[in-house]
């Protein structure tokens, strides 16, 4: 298995994916790997990575939602892959948004592995502003604590995870990188020529970087 592609895949999965073993209505669990995004290119990307890594062709569908963007979904039923991602890698099954963490195989590995994971998480669940500052807003404090650790490990930035309280009961957490920090990371990702698949052209598309 390509370790860089797998790290990128895990970044996407941790951000906007889910693992489910819900009952299918006939008494049998489904053991599904799913990925959601309003950007079809990112769902195509996840499809191709999953196919490359596990030799399994999932399906892509979409849902039209009132007053919201169309939501695209990748879905693959596989007990073997589900068990590997849950029991070996450590991705939680079911509702994971407030408990998911960065897998140990990412945190304990070399920096290039961490960069690919970071990029996958950034594409799926982060944000890049016009001034190149970067922000993450998540329900899992543990995930952002891990991400803070990963960023320091690779780029040596000392950041702070901030708590956000809405209506006195809804807790979420933010991790923000200033313009100079975000720009440094984006240039570093470009320098390492991090790439991803584009379904339509079936070619590797390079991350577009300014000189």
C-alpha positions as CSV (number, residue, x, y, z in Angstrom):
1,X,0.0,0.0,0.0
2,X,1.3,3.5,-0.9
3,X,1.9,5.2,2.5
4,X,1.6,8.7,1.1
5,X,-1.7,8.0,-0.6
6,X,-3.0,6.3,2.5
7,X,-2.1,9.2,4.7
8,X,-3.9,11.6,2.3
9,X,-6.9,9.2,2.2
10,X,-7.0,9.1,6.0
11,X,-6.9,12.9,6.2
12,X,-10.0,13.0,3.9
13,X,-11.7,10.2,5.9
14,X,-11.1,11.9,9.3
15,X,-12.5,15.2,7.9
16,X,-15.6,14.2,5.9
17,X,-15.9,10.5,6.0
18,X,-17.7,7.9,8.2
19,X,-17.6,4.2,9.0
20,X,-20.9,2.6,9.7
21,X,-22.1,-0.9,10.6
22,X,-25.7,0.0,10.9
23,X,-28.4,-2.7,10.3
24,X,-29.6,-2.8,6.7
25,X,-33.2,-3.6,7.8
26,X,-32.9,-7.3,7.3
27,X,-30.8,-8.1,10.4
28,X,-27.4,-7.7,8.7
29,X,-24.8,-4.9,9.4
30,X,-23.7,-2.9,6.3
31,X,-20.0,-2.3,7.1
32,X,-19.8,0.8,4.9
33,X,-17.1,3.3,4.2
34,X,-18.6,6.7,3.2
35,X,-17.3,10.1,2.3
36,X,-19.4,13.3,1.8
37,X,-18.6,16.6,0.2
38,X,-20.4,19.4,-1.8
39,X,-17.4,19.4,-4.1
40,X,-17.7,16.5,-6.5
41,X,-14.0,16.7,-7.4
42,X,-13.1,15.8,-3.8
43,X,-15.5,12.9,-3.8
44,X,-14.0,11.7,-7.1
45,X,-10.6,12.0,-5.5
46,X,-11.7,9.8,-2.5
47,X,-13.2,7.3,-5.0
48,X,-9.9,7.0,-6.9
49,X,-7.8,6.8,-3.7
50,X,-10.0,4.0,-2.3
51,X,-9.8,2.1,-5.5
52,X,-6.0,2.4,-5.6
53,X,-5.5,1.5,-2.0
54,X,-8.1,-1.3,-1.5
55,X,-8.9,-2.4,-5.1
56,X,-12.6,-1.7,-4.4
57,X,-14.8,0.3,-6.7
58,X,-17.4,2.1,-4.6
59,X,-20.4,4.1,-5.8
60,X,-21.0,7.9,-6.0
61,X,-24.4,9.3,-5.6
62,X,-25.8,12.8,-4.8
63,X,-28.6,14.4,-2.8
64,X,-30.3,17.7,-3.5
65,X,-31.1,19.6,-0.4
66,X,-33.5,22.5,0.0
67,X,-31.6,25.8,0.3
68,X,-28.2,24.0,0.4
69,X,-25.6,22.9,-2.1
70,X,-25.9,19.4,-3.7
71,X,-24.2,16.8,-1.5
72,X,-22.1,14.1,-3.2
73,X,-21.5,10.8,-1.4
74,X,-19.0,7.9,-1.9
75,X,-20.2,4.6,-0.5
76,X,-18.5,1.2,-0.4
77,X,-19.6,-1.9,1.5
78,X,-16.6,-4.0,2.7
79,X,-16.3,-5.8,6.0
80,X,-12.6,-6.4,5.4
81,X,-11.8,-2.7,4.8
82,X,-14.1,-1.5,7.6
83,X,-12.4,-3.8,10.1
84,X,-9.0,-2.6,9.0
85,X,-9.8,1.0,9.3
86,X,-11.6,0.6,12.7
87,X,-9.5,-2.1,14.4
88,X,-6.0,-1.5,13.0
89,X,-6.0,2.2,12.1
90,X,-8.3,3.3,14.9
91,X,-10.9,5.4,13.1
92,X,-14.1,5.3,15.2
93,X,-17.3,3.7,13.7
94,X,-20.6,5.5,13.9
95,X,-20.9,9.1,14.9
96,X,-17.2,10.2,15.2
97,X,-17.3,14.0,15.0
98,X,-16.6,14.7,18.7
99,X,-14.3,11.8,19.4
100,X,-12.1,11.2,16.3
101,X,-8.4,11.6,16.7
102,X,-5.4,11.6,14.3
103,X,-4.3,7.9,14.0
104,X,-1.0,7.0,15.8
105,X,0.5,5.8,12.5
106,X,0.4,9.4,11.3
107,X,1.7,11.1,14.4
108,X,4.5,8.6,14.9
109,X,5.7,8.6,11.3
110,X,8.0,10.7,9.2
111,X,7.1,14.3,8.4
112,X,6.1,13.7,4.8
113,X,3.4,11.3,6.0
114,X,2.1,14.0,8.3
115,X,2.0,16.5,5.4
116,X,-0.1,14.3,3.3
117,X,-2.6,13.7,6.2
118,X,-2.7,17.4,6.9
119,X,-3.5,18.2,3.3
120,X,-6.3,15.7,3.2
121,X,-7.8,17.1,6.4
122,X,-7.4,20.6,5.1
123,X,-9.2,19.9,1.8
124,X,-12.1,18.1,3.5
125,X,-12.6,19.9,6.8
126,X,-10.4,23.0,6.8
127,X,-10.5,26.4,5.2
128,X,-8.0,28.6,3.3
129,X,-8.7,32.3,3.3
130,X,-7.7,34.7,0.5
131,X,-4.8,36.0,2.6
132,X,-3.6,32.4,3.0
133,X,-4.5,32.1,6.7
134,X,-5.9,28.6,7.5
135,X,-8.6,27.7,9.9
136,X,-10.1,24.5,11.3
137,X,-13.4,24.4,13.3
138,X,-14.4,21.0,14.7
139,X,-16.3,19.2,17.4
140,X,-13.4,17.1,18.5
141,X,-11.0,18.9,20.8
142,X,-8.8,15.8,20.8
143,X,-8.5,16.0,17.0
144,X,-7.4,19.6,17.1
145,X,-5.0,18.9,19.9
146,X,-3.5,16.2,17.8
147,X,-3.4,18.5,14.8
148,X,-1.7,21.2,16.9
149,X,0.9,18.6,17.8
150,X,1.4,17.5,14.2
151,X,1.8,21.1,13.0
152,X,4.5,21.8,15.7
153,X,6.2,18.5,14.9
154,X,6.5,19.4,11.2
155,X,6.5,23.2,11.0
156,X,7.4,24.3,14.6
157,X,4.5,26.7,15.0
158,X,3.1,27.1,18.6
159,X,-0.6,27.4,18.2
160,X,-3.6,27.4,20.6
161,X,-6.8,25.4,20.4
162,X,-9.7,27.7,21.3
163,X,-13.1,26.7,22.8
164,X,-16.3,28.1,21.2
165,X,-19.6,27.9,23.1
166,X,-22.9,28.6,21.3
167,X,-26.2,29.1,23.1
168,X,-24.4,28.1,26.4
169,X,-24.5,24.4,25.5
170,X,-22.9,23.7,22.1
171,X,-19.1,23.3,22.3
172,X,-16.8,23.3,19.4
173,X,-13.1,24.1,18.9
174,X,-11.0,26.2,16.6
175,X,-7.3,26.1,15.5
176,X,-6.2,29.0,13.3
177,X,-2.9,29.7,11.5
178,X,-2.0,33.3,10.7
179,X,-1.2,34.4,7.1
180,X,2.6,33.9,7.5
181,X,2.1,30.5,9.0
182,X,-0.5,29.3,6.5
183,X,1.6,30.6,3.6
184,X,4.6,28.8,4.9
185,X,2.7,25.5,5.1
186,X,1.1,25.9,1.7
187,X,4.5,26.7,0.1
188,X,6.0,23.6,1.8
189,X,3.2,21.4,0.5
190,X,3.8,22.8,-3.0
191,X,7.5,22.2,-2.7
192,X,6.9,18.5,-1.9
193,X,4.6,18.4,-5.0
194,X,1.7,16.8,-3.1
195,X,-0.7,15.5,-5.8
196,X,-4.2,14.1,-6.1
197,X,-6.3,12.3,-8.6
198,X,-8.9,13.9,-10.9
199,X,-11.5,11.4,-12.1
200,X,-12.5,13.2,-15.2
201,X,-9.0,13.5,-16.7
202,X,-7.6,10.4,-15.1
203,X,-4.3,12.4,-14.6
204,X,-2.4,13.6,-11.6
205,X,-3.2,17.2,-11.0
206,X,-0.6,19.2,-9.1
207,X,-1.6,21.5,-6.3
208,X,-1.6,25.0,-7.9
209,X,1.1,27.0,-6.3
210,X,2.1,30.6,-6.8
211,X,5.8,31.1,-7.5
